[in-house]
């Protein structure tokens, strides 16, 4: 019997010279290439996804403080999945098998049902539809409450991105220019839980106009998004030899940006994670951006990755 890859079944989408590999474990993209140029800082088929690479974050993105929240008069306790902060992080679908369905040579879906369990006594179905085309990768994520009681829901995604440098090799974070169309940055405590927000205007995290990242360490959530005429907010990473844009519709009100300063030496600052989120960290407690789905109710949001090479 052939060994099973740590990320499970692999499903490749192809459009022209572009390819994206979607994986069973976590339901997200493991690899994205245009010709020989890597768009995602992903991971090989024989490895686990490290540091959330490409994973879909449901039924909440980011953190829940102490893994604890009150719901309908009852305290719910999630498993602590981030030991250093004592929080529950990035949801319940990261290490589970999603059902992959090929829709065509360049289209597929990944589906997963979060079953009622200790700490999250709700049954919610999630689906990510992937389409690879001329404009890059388009991802539509949907949540539907299958249970008989209202359910709190958030969604997110965790791609790490490369932009080509002048020589065609991936530009490191220090050498990239970044645009983040956000007026506000969330302030956090020592456990990385939001405690308020602050205007970015004229400060070191004001990337509303393109500027070099340089040595600045970024692991922050931005909101107050400025949107283009089509309703999309766009984060742009320019490496000097090409760029990559992460765009998102109105369902995604928050963007986490991470330069990887806490990662291992060989991973640190080699790419930039741009994470669309429908709600910020600890939304189960704060209620900010949280969707409360009635039985049978659903909501969806679309985001995507567009390389310009």
C-alpha positions in Angstrom: 0.0 0.0 0.0 1.3 3.5 -0.9 2.0 5.8 2.0 -0.5 8.6 2.5 0.8 12.1 2.2 0.6 14.1 5.5 -1.7 16.5 3.7 -3.8 13.7 2.2 -5.2 13.6 -1.3 -3.7 16.1 -3.8 -5.8 17.8 -6.5 -4.1 19.9 -9.1 -5.8 22.7 -11.0 -4.3 23.8 -14.3 -5.0 26.9 -16.4 -2.4 27.8 -19.1 1.0 27.7 -17.5 -0.5 28.2 -14.0 -1.2 25.4 -11.5 -2.6 25.2 -8.0 -2.6 22.2 -5.7 -5.5 21.8 -3.3 -5.0 19.3 -0.4 -7.4 17.2 1.6 -6.1 18.1 5.0 -7.2 21.6 5.8 -8.8 22.0 2.4 -6.5 24.8 1.3 -3.9 25.4 -1.4 -0.5 23.8 -0.9 1.2 25.2 -4.0 0.6 27.8 -6.6 2.9 28.4 -9.6 2.9 30.3 -12.8 5.4 28.6 -15.0 8.5 28.2 -12.9 7.6 31.1 -10.6 6.2 30.3 -7.1 3.3 32.5 -6.0 2.7 30.7 -2.6 5.4 30.0 0.0 3.8 26.5 0.4 5.2 23.2 1.4 6.0 19.8 -0.3 3.6 17.0 -0.6 5.5 14.8 1.9 5.3 17.5 4.7 2.7 18.8 7.0 1.5 22.4 6.6 3.7 24.5 8.9 2.5 27.7 10.6 -0.9 27.5 9.0 0.4 27.5 5.4 -2.6 27.6 3.1 -5.0 26.3 5.7 -8.7 27.3 5.8 -9.6 28.7 9.3 -13.1 27.7 10.4 -15.3 28.2 12.4 -13.1 31.0 13.6 -9.8 32.6 12.4 -7.0 33.7 14.7 -7.5 33.2 18.4 -10.1 32.7 21.1 -8.8 34.0 24.5 -8.1 31.1 26.8 -10.2 29.0 24.4 -13.2 30.2 26.5 -16.4 32.2 25.6 -19.9 32.5 26.9 -22.8 31.5 24.7 -26.5 31.3 25.5 -25.7 31.6 29.2 -23.1 28.8 29.2 -19.3 28.9 29.3 -17.8 27.0 26.4 -14.2 25.7 26.7 -12.3 24.9 23.5 -9.1 22.9 23.5 -6.0 25.0 23.9 -4.1 24.7 20.6 -1.5 27.5 21.1 0.5 26.6 24.2 2.6 29.8 24.4 -0.4 32.0 24.7 -2.9 29.6 26.2 -5.4 30.3 23.4 -7.4 28.3 20.9 -6.2 29.2 17.5 -7.4 29.0 13.9 -10.5 26.9 14.3 -11.3 23.2 14.0 -10.8 22.3 10.4 -7.0 22.7 10.0 -6.0 19.0 10.5 -9.2 17.4 9.3 -10.0 15.7 6.0 -12.0 17.9 3.7 -13.9 16.3 0.8 -12.3 17.3 -2.5 -14.4 17.3 -5.7 -13.0 18.1 -9.1 -15.4 20.3 -11.1 -13.2 20.8 -14.1 -9.5 21.0 -15.1 -9.2 24.4 -13.4 -12.0 24.2 -10.8 -12.6 22.2 -7.6 -14.3 22.4 -4.2 -13.3 21.4 -0.7 -16.1 20.7 1.9 -16.1 19.9 5.6 -18.7 19.7 8.3 -17.7 20.9 11.8 -19.7 18.5 14.0 -21.1 19.6 17.4 -18.4 18.9 20.0 -17.1 20.0 23.4 -16.5 23.8 23.2 -18.4 24.2 20.0 -21.8 22.6 20.3 -22.9 23.5 16.7 -23.0 21.7 13.4 -21.9 23.9 10.5 -21.0 23.0 6.9 -18.1 24.8 5.2 -17.3 24.8 1.5 -14.5 26.4 -0.5 -14.9 26.6 -4.3 -11.6 27.2 -6.2 -11.4 28.5 -9.8 -8.1 29.1 -11.5 -8.3 31.5 -14.5 -6.8 34.4 -16.3 -7.2 36.6 -13.2 -5.5 34.1 -10.9 -7.1 32.0 -8.2 -10.6 32.8 -7.0 -11.8 31.3 -3.7 -15.5 31.4 -2.6 -16.0 30.2 1.0 -19.5 29.4 2.4 -20.7 28.5 5.8 -24.2 27.0 6.5 -25.7 26.2 9.9 -27.0 22.6 9.7 -28.1 22.5 13.4 -31.2 23.5 15.2 -29.8 26.4 17.2 -28.0 29.6 16.2 -24.3 29.2 15.7 -21.4 31.7 15.9 -19.2 31.6 12.8 -16.1 33.2 11.4 -13.9 32.2 8.4 -10.4 32.9 7.3 -7.5 31.7 5.1 -3.7 31.7 5.7 -1.7 32.0 2.5 2.0 33.0 2.6 2.9 34.9 -0.6 6.0 35.4 -2.7 6.5 38.3 -5.1 9.4 38.1 -7.6 12.4 40.2 -7.1 14.4 41.9 -9.9 16.3 38.7 -10.6 13.1 36.6 -10.7 13.7 34.9 -7.4 11.3 35.4 -4.5 11.8 38.8 -2.8 12.1 38.6 0.9 9.8 40.7 3.1 12.6 43.2 3.7 12.9 43.9 0.0 9.2 44.1 -0.8 6.9 47.1 -1.1 3.5 46.6 0.6 0.1 48.2 0.2 -2.6 47.5 2.8 -5.7 49.7 2.3 -6.7 50.0 5.9 -7.3 52.9 8.2 -7.1 51.0 11.5 -4.8 48.5 13.2 -5.9 46.4 16.1 -3.9 46.7 19.4 -3.3 43.4 21.3 -2.3 42.3 24.7 0.6 39.9 25.6 -1.6 37.0 24.6 -2.2 38.6 21.1 -5.9 39.3 21.9 -7.3 42.6 20.6 -7.9 45.3 23.3 -8.8 48.2 20.9 -7.7 49.8 17.7 -5.6 52.8 16.5 -5.5 54.8 13.3 -2.5 53.9 11.2 -2.2 57.5 9.8 1.5 58.6 9.5 2.7 55.7 11.7 5.0 52.8 10.9 2.1 50.6 9.9 0.5 53.0 7.5 0.7 51.1 4.2 -2.3 52.8 2.6 0.2 54.0 -0.1 2.9 51.5 -1.2 6.0 51.6 0.9 9.0 49.3 1.6 8.5 46.9 4.5 12.2 47.1 5.3 13.1 45.6 8.7 9.6 46.3 10.2 8.1 43.3 12.0 4.4 42.9 11.1 2.0 40.5 12.8 -1.0 42.7 13.0 -4.7 42.7 12.1 -5.9 45.7 10.0 -9.5 46.9 9.5 -11.4 50.0 8.3 -10.7 48.8 4.8 -10.7 51.1 1.8 -12.4 49.4 -1.1 -12.1 50.0 -4.8 -15.1 50.9 -7.1 -15.8 47.2 -7.5 -16.2 46.7 -3.7 -12.9 44.8 -3.3 -10.1 45.6 -0.9 -6.7 44.8 -2.3 -3.4 44.1 -0.6 -0.4 44.3 -2.9 3.1 42.9 -2.5 5.6 44.2 -5.0 9.0 42.5 -5.2 10.5 44.7 -7.8 10.3 42.0 -10.5 6.6 41.3 -10.2 3.7 41.6 -7.8 1.0 39.6 -6.2 -2.4 40.9 -5.0 -4.7 39.4 -2.4 -8.2 40.8 -3.0 -11.4 40.3 -0.9 -15.1 41.2 -1.1 -17.1 42.9 1.6 -17.5 39.7 3.7 -13.9 40.1 4.7 -13.6 43.1 7.0 -10.2 42.2 8.6 -6.7 41.4 7.2 -3.9 39.8 9.2 -0.5 40.5 7.8 2.5 38.5 9.1 6.2 38.8 8.1 7.1 35.6 9.9 9.5 37.0 12.4 8.7 34.3 14.9 9.3 31.4 12.5 12.4 29.3 12.2 15.6 30.9 10.8 15.1 29.6 7.2 11.4 30.6 7.1 11.7 33.9 8.8 10.8 36.9 6.6 11.2 34.9 3.4 7.5 35.7 2.5 4.5 37.6 3.7 1.3 36.0 4.9 -1.9 38.0 4.0 -4.9 36.5 5.8 -8.4 37.5 4.8 -10.7 37.2 7.9 -14.4 37.8 8.3 -13.8 38.6 12.0 -10.7 39.3 14.1 -9.2 37.4 17.0 -11.5 36.7 19.9 -14.7 37.5 18.0 -16.5 34.8 20.0 -16.1 37.1 23.0 -16.1 40.6 21.5 -18.7 39.9 18.8 -16.8 42.1 16.3 -17.4 40.8 12.8 -19.0 37.6 14.2 -21.7 36.0 12.1 -24.5 34.4 14.0 -26.2 31.9 11.7 -29.8 30.9 12.3 -30.7 27.2 11.6 -30.5 26.7 7.8 -28.9 30.2 7.3 -25.7 30.6 5.3 -23.2 33.3 4.3 -20.3 33.4 1.9 -17.4 35.5 0.9 -15.0 35.6 -2.0 -11.3 36.3 -2.1 -8.5 35.6 -4.5 -4.8 35.8 -5.4 -3.8 37.6 -8.6 -0.1 37.4 -9.6 1.4 40.0 -12.0 4.6 38.5 -13.3 
